[in-house]
């Protein structure tokens, strides 16, 4: 069963990933982007916890 390789788009992606220099660069960019998003998300979560400690108490007293 060779269905994906019948399509030119899949052939291009196969060539792109299996070309040593280009494939490594693409994978490196994807991994780098995923790690960056992960750490930015963690930083965002930590900053949200710190802001809630400094905020007003709930429910507000009048």
Secondary structure, 3 states (H helix, E strand, C coil): CCCHHHCHHHHHHHHHHHCHHHHHHHHHHHHHHHHHHHHHHHHHHHHHHHHHHHCCCCCCCC
